[in-house]
């Protein structure tokens, strides 16, 4: 008989960000914001677990076991927590969803994909390195960039949304939570079809 923790398949949803209060609610922590809302929606409690180098919350949603994760390392080492959790729970790549910010997408855009390149995102680079592949789902939330931010991308991603952006991003977070739950319960294709796009047009299939 296998150990009890391996009896049923586990899904893993990882939000990428930087730990610490100084980074809370910055653009780069969009992934943290989504998994925190998922934990609230599913009434899951967070706990720091040193063996995974992460803060984790576990839930069961309509019979689907899922672990939420916020890596406790900085962004460029995010893959360490992902590798530790996938190894412990024997999670296959098709049951992993990584939620991340994307400066190349405008604020208001959601884009779920079954795989692909990191696009230069250091968190995704780390996850790819530690998993040994790109064949895991990633949900990107647009955080935009403009003007000086083109040249000073680090300051931009570590900054906070202005009032107008915050109002729009609030809608993005709501949709990202629904899209993540749809991925868990109904699969990636349906989640892509129903939610990819902007907050105004999401629900129509991307071409």
Order of alpha helices (4+ residues) and beta strands (2+ residues): beta-alpha-beta-beta-beta-alpha-beta-beta-alpha-beta-alpha-alpha-alpha-beta
